[in-house]
């Protein structure tokens, strides 16, 4: 990131997320300790690694509000399902696939305090940061794993930035869980939201074991055809959603798929 972009972003941090976030950003960009603390909107302290992509992740989630349900139709539908699950004595489950340092998990916890959140991250260092950032909260489970359409293993492909880690199928290495496996980790759990930002491996996730889609209120998918042209990484989820009753909303870098009909259990 160039200095001009950094200065411009810093002023947005101050104007849109407040002075504590802005000061945390300065420590994140110029600090030299192992971790620094950033106070995000909502007065929550989050640890980041200085001079990495970690603070940029916080910007996406808490300043740019990447997963805020700003559309009232979407927000009301998800809130109704959240309250319905609780009224039935069940547990709303939010799956954060591609959790990185846990920022989106923390955002969802602010919005849905009685939900259980399963954060899944294949990179060991990122997963450790997610554990640090969520350890003080009940109902948060961090799994160092990948998600896919079938169980198995992946290699974790190193990247220049911690938020750009990719995975590829292998005969050993990091464990692969299905989304259904993740939901099953919560006793009495019913899927409410599934967020998938996994740098192209969404092609694998939607290539098998997709029954969980039918029970989920809202599914965020960040497509990566732009990053991996010619690989067809969006084809499997286009097929999966094309045969189901979902509405599509554009949410920042994500496609947000909302179930169009009330869910019955």
FIDODO-757099 format. One record per residue (C-alpha): residue number from 0; x, y, z; residue in one letter. Coordinates in pm, 1 decimal. Example, Ala and Ser with C-alpha at 12.3 -4.5 7.8 and 13.67 -1.06 7.14 Angstrom:
PT  num         x         y         z  residuo
PT    0    1230.0    -450.0     780.0        a
PT    1    1367.0    -106.0     714.0        s
This chain:
PT  num         x         y         z  residuo
PT    0       0.0       0.0       0.0        x
PT    1     142.8     338.5     -99.8        x
PT    2     184.9     620.2     150.5        x
PT    3     -87.2     831.4     -15.3        x
PT    4    -336.5     545.4       7.2        x
PT    5    -236.9     483.6     366.2        x
PT    6    -290.2     848.2     464.4        x
PT    7    -625.0     859.3     283.7        x
PT    8    -733.3     538.8     453.7        x
PT    9    -621.7     673.5     789.0        x
PT   10    -845.7     978.9     758.6        x
PT   11   -1139.0     751.0     673.4        x
PT   12   -1056.6     545.5     982.5        x
PT   13   -1090.2     857.4    1196.4        x
PT   14   -1404.7     989.8    1027.7        x
PT   15   -1595.3     663.6     993.4        x
PT   16   -1473.5     444.1    1279.4        x
PT   17   -1360.4     689.9    1545.0        x
PT   18   -1039.4     805.5    1715.2        x
PT   19    -966.0     481.1    1900.0        x
PT   20    -979.2     282.7    1576.5        x
PT   21    -762.9     546.0    1405.5        x
PT   22    -499.5     531.8    1680.1        x
PT   23    -502.6     152.4    1664.7        x
PT   24    -444.2     175.4    1292.3        x
PT   25    -135.1     389.0    1343.9        x
PT   26       2.2     130.0    1586.7        x
PT   27     -82.7    -146.2    1338.0        x
PT   28      95.6      23.2    1047.6        x
PT   29     402.2     147.4    1234.4        x
PT   30     434.0     -69.5    1546.5        x
PT   31     703.3    -330.7    1596.2        x
PT   32     564.4    -544.9    1879.1        x
PT   33     427.5    -894.7    1823.5        x
PT   34      64.1    -784.1    1861.5        x
PT   35    -109.1    -450.1    1901.1        x
PT   36    -461.3    -377.8    2019.1        x
PT   37    -721.1    -197.3    1809.4        x
PT   38   -1053.3     -79.7    1955.0        x
PT   39   -1318.1    -132.0    1689.6        x
PT   40   -1666.2      26.1    1677.2        x
PT   41   -1873.5    -129.9    1952.3        x
PT   42   -1586.4     -76.7    2199.4        x
PT   43   -1432.3    -419.5    2141.8        x
PT   44   -1056.0    -467.9    2154.2        x
PT   45    -903.6    -680.8    1876.8        x
PT   46    -541.1    -795.3    1850.1        x
PT   47    -359.8    -761.6    1516.1        x
PT   48      -7.9    -828.8    1393.0        x
PT   49     165.5    -501.9    1297.8        x
PT   50     253.9    -437.2     935.9        x
PT   51      42.1    -724.1     805.9        x
PT   52    -297.9    -738.8     635.5        x
PT   53    -469.6    -780.5     975.5        x
PT   54    -568.3    -415.5    1013.4        x
PT   55    -701.9    -411.1     657.4        x
PT   56    -931.8    -695.4     759.3        x
PT   57   -1061.7    -483.6    1048.5        x
PT   58   -1123.3    -198.8     804.9        x
PT   59   -1331.5    -424.2     582.0        x
PT   60   -1539.4    -562.5     866.1        x
PT   61   -1579.3    -276.1    1113.3        x
PT   62   -1519.5      41.9     912.1        x
PT   63   -1663.7     -59.0     575.2        x
PT   64   -1924.8    -285.0     745.8        x
PT   65   -1880.1    -561.2     490.0        x
PT   66   -2134.7    -788.3     659.1        x
PT   67   -2379.4    -528.7     789.9        x
PT   68   -2736.8    -611.4     693.9        x
PT   69   -2811.0    -264.6     560.3        x
PT   70   -3104.2    -379.7     346.5        x
PT   71   -3405.4    -373.0     580.3        x
PT   72   -3577.1    -661.1     397.2        x
PT   73   -3274.0    -885.3     448.0        x
PT   74   -3218.0    -767.6     804.4        x
PT   75   -3578.4    -829.8     908.5        x
PT   76   -3589.3   -1174.7     749.3        x
PT   77   -3270.0   -1287.4     922.5        x
PT   78   -3377.5   -1137.8    1255.0        x
PT   79   -3709.7   -1323.9    1237.8        x
PT   80   -3529.8   -1652.4    1178.6        x
PT   81   -3283.0   -1580.4    1458.2        x
PT   82   -3565.7   -1518.4    1704.3        x
PT   83   -3762.5   -1820.5    1578.4        x
PT   84   -3468.1   -2053.4    1638.6        x
PT   85   -3422.2   -1918.5    1992.5        x
PT   86   -3796.5   -1943.8    2065.3        x
PT   87   -3780.7   -2311.3    1968.3        x
PT   88   -3512.9   -2372.5    2229.6        x
PT   89   -3246.7   -2426.6    1963.1        x
PT   90   -2914.7   -2253.4    1897.9        x
PT   91   -2862.3   -2024.9    1597.3        x
PT   92   -2529.4   -2114.7    1434.2        x
PT   93   -2311.9   -1883.1    1228.6        x
PT   94   -2029.9   -2042.9    1030.8        x
PT   95   -1736.0   -1815.4     946.2        x
PT   96   -1546.7   -2006.4     676.4        x
PT   97   -1220.3   -1832.5     601.1        x
PT   98   -1217.0   -1670.1     943.5        x
PT   99    -867.2   -1519.2     920.5        x
PT  100    -809.2   -1342.7    1257.5        x
PT  101   -1173.3   -1376.9    1366.2        x
PT  102   -1290.7   -1025.3    1273.1        x
PT  103   -1610.7   -1134.3    1097.1        x
PT  104   -1686.9   -1372.7    1385.2        x
PT  105   -1662.0   -1080.5    1626.9        x
PT  106   -1886.2    -869.8    1402.6        x
PT  107   -2152.0   -1141.0    1392.7        x
PT  108   -2129.8   -1183.7    1770.0        x
PT  109   -2209.8    -812.9    1811.7        x
PT  110   -2516.4    -849.0    1588.5        x
PT  111   -2639.6   -1187.8    1714.9        x
PT  112   -2522.0   -1221.6    2076.7        x
PT  113   -2708.1   -1548.0    2144.9        x
PT  114   -2574.6   -1731.0    1839.8        x
PT  115   -2292.5   -1984.1    1848.2        x
PT  116   -2017.6   -1909.7    1599.8        x
PT  117   -1791.6   -2166.5    1437.0        x
PT  118   -1484.2   -1997.8    1289.2        x
PT  119   -1285.4   -2208.8    1041.6        x
PT  120    -939.6   -2104.8     923.6        x
PT  121    -676.7   -2328.7     758.2        x
PT  122    -367.6   -2115.6     824.9        x
PT  123    -218.6   -2196.5    1165.3        x
PT  124     -98.0   -1843.1    1244.6        x
PT  125    -429.6   -1686.8    1144.1        x
PT  126    -623.1   -1946.3    1345.7        x
PT  127    -412.3   -1868.4    1651.0        x
PT  128    -499.0   -1498.5    1614.8        x
PT  129    -867.4   -1590.3    1585.4        x
PT  130    -840.3   -1787.9    1909.5        x
PT  131    -674.4   -1493.2    2083.8        x
PT  132    -947.2   -1257.6    1965.1        x
PT  133   -1241.3   -1479.7    2060.3        x
PT  134   -1113.9   -1654.8    2374.9        x
PT  135   -1299.9   -1419.5    2608.3        x
PT  136   -1640.2   -1492.6    2451.1        x
PT  137   -1872.2   -1786.0    2513.4        x
PT  138   -2020.6   -1973.5    2220.1        x
PT  139   -1717.1   -1922.7    1996.1        x
PT  140   -1537.8   -2221.4    1844.8        x
PT  141   -1223.8   -2177.3    1633.3        x
PT  142   -1118.6   -2472.1    1417.5        x
PT  143    -791.6   -2486.0    1229.0        x
PT  144    -931.5   -2653.1     919.3        x
PT  145   -1053.8   -2588.6     568.3        x
PT  146   -1408.1   -2628.3     439.3        x
PT  147   -1500.6   -2829.7     133.1        x
PT  148   -1770.7   -3035.2     -29.8        x
PT  149   -1616.0   -3357.9     100.1        x
PT  150   -1393.8   -3441.2     394.8        x
PT  151   -1025.7   -3488.2     331.2        x
PT  152    -712.3   -3277.5     342.0        x
PT  153    -560.3   -2969.8     180.5        x
PT  154    -223.9   -2806.6     153.7        x
PT  155    -218.0   -2445.3     267.9        x
PT  156     -56.7   -2232.6      -2.6        x
PT  157     147.9   -1943.5     142.8        x
PT  158      61.8   -1592.9      26.7        x
PT  159     218.8   -1249.2      48.8        x
PT  160     -66.9   -1131.3     271.2        x
PT  161    -223.4   -1323.2     560.1        x
PT  162    -573.3   -1262.3     422.8        x
PT  163    -492.4   -1423.2      86.4        x
PT  164    -407.7   -1779.5     194.3        x
PT  165    -531.6   -2041.2     -52.5        x
PT  166    -585.1   -2416.7     -21.5        x
PT  167    -556.3   -2711.5    -259.1        x
PT  168    -663.9   -3073.2    -220.0        x
PT  169    -393.9   -3315.9    -107.2        x
PT  170    -352.6   -3658.0      55.4        x
PT  171    -248.5   -3506.5     387.2        x
PT  172    -204.5   -3181.6     570.4        x
PT  173    -483.9   -2956.5     696.8        x
PT  174    -816.4   -3128.7     764.4        x
PT  175   -1117.7   -3047.6     546.4        x
PT  176   -1461.6   -3027.8     708.0        x
PT  177   -1795.6   -2985.1     535.0        x
PT  178   -2028.0   -2701.8     634.8        x
PT  179   -2261.3   -2966.1     780.3        x
PT  180   -1971.3   -3092.6     996.8        x
PT  181   -1917.5   -2741.0    1128.5        x
PT  182   -2284.7   -2692.2    1213.2        x
PT  183   -2292.8   -3030.2    1389.1        x
PT  184   -2022.4   -2909.6    1631.2        x
PT  185   -2295.9   -2708.7    1807.6        x
PT  186   -2543.9   -2928.1    2000.7        x
PT  187   -2897.8   -2827.6    1908.6        x
PT  188   -2760.9   -2597.1    1642.0        x
PT  189   -2961.7   -2464.2    1346.8        x
PT  190   -2775.9   -2275.5    1073.2        x
PT  191   -2857.4   -1904.9    1055.8        x
PT  192   -2572.3   -1750.4     853.9        x
PT  193   -2285.7   -1905.8     662.4        x
PT  194   -2007.3   -1675.5     541.9        x
PT  195   -1764.0   -1815.4     284.8        x
PT  196   -1451.0   -1621.7     188.3        x
PT  197   -1193.3   -1886.9      99.5        x
PT  198    -994.1   -1752.0    -193.6        x
PT  199   -1138.0   -1969.2    -470.4        x
PT  200   -1194.8   -2293.6    -278.6        x
PT  201   -1568.6   -2217.3    -281.8        x
PT  202   -1566.0   -2421.6    -604.7        x
PT  203   -1502.4   -2727.9    -387.0        x
PT  204   -1748.8   -2635.7    -108.9        x
PT  205   -2048.8   -2627.3    -341.3        x
PT  206   -1946.5   -2935.7    -540.8        x
PT  207   -2092.1   -3179.3    -288.0        x
PT  208   -2286.4   -3207.6      39.6        x
PT  209   -2498.6   -2898.6     -16.3        x
PT  210   -2810.6   -2999.5     178.8        x
PT  211   -2717.2   -2747.2     449.5        x
PT  212   -2807.4   -2469.2     206.4        x
PT  213   -3176.9   -2550.4     239.0        x
PT  214   -3173.3   -2487.0     615.3        x
PT  215   -2970.1   -2164.0     617.6        x
PT  216   -3127.4   -1819.1     626.4        x
PT  217   -2843.3   -1617.5     473.1        x
PT  218   -2527.3   -1721.4     290.3        x
PT  219   -2244.8   -1481.1     206.4        x
PT  220   -2012.4   -1591.2     -72.6        x
PT  221   -1719.0   -1386.0    -193.4        x
PT  222   -1663.5   -1491.4    -557.0        x
PT  223   -1309.7   -1515.7    -692.8        x
PT  224   -1349.5   -1547.2   -1068.0        x
PT  225   -1182.2   -1205.6   -1089.0        x
PT  226    -876.1   -1345.3    -909.7        x
PT  227    -866.9   -1684.4   -1081.6        x
PT  228    -998.6   -1621.8   -1433.8        x
PT  229   -1059.3   -1936.7   -1635.7        x
PT  230   -1081.5   -2159.6   -1325.8        x
PT  231   -1461.8   -2146.8   -1301.0        x
PT  232   -1460.6   -2103.7    -924.4        x
PT  233   -1818.9   -1970.2    -921.3        x
PT  234   -1977.5   -2243.3   -1134.2        x
PT  235   -2060.9   -2485.3    -854.5        x
PT  236   -2232.2   -2227.3    -633.1        x
PT  237   -2419.2   -2084.0    -930.9        x
PT  238   -2556.7   -2434.6    -992.5        x
PT  239   -2633.9   -2491.0    -625.1        x
PT  240   -2830.0   -2170.4    -577.9        x
PT  241   -2987.2   -2177.5    -924.2        x
PT  242   -3203.6   -2475.8    -828.1        x
PT  243   -3317.2   -2324.9    -497.7        x
PT  244   -3544.2   -2043.7    -386.5        x
PT  245   -3298.3   -1771.1    -296.7        x
PT  246   -3281.1   -1399.9    -363.6        x
PT  247   -2942.4   -1240.3    -438.9        x
PT  248   -2819.4    -914.1    -288.4        x
PT  249   -2487.6    -740.3    -353.2        x
PT  250   -2305.5    -677.2     -27.0        x
PT  251   -1965.4    -513.8     -73.3        x
PT  252   -1739.3    -780.2    -224.9        x
PT  253   -1993.5   -1051.6    -146.9        x
PT  254   -2302.5   -1206.7    -292.0        x
PT  255   -2562.5   -1245.0     -17.7        x
PT  256   -2812.4   -1525.2     -79.1        x
PT  257   -3132.1   -1494.0     123.8        x
PT  258   -3389.5   -1768.7     141.7        x
PT  259   -3697.8   -1635.4     -35.5        x
PT  260   -3953.6   -1848.7     149.2        x
PT  261   -4010.8   -1894.5     524.4        x
PT  262   -3822.5   -2195.7     655.5        x
PT  263   -4005.9   -2487.7     809.7        x
PT  264   -3847.0   -2729.7    1056.6        x
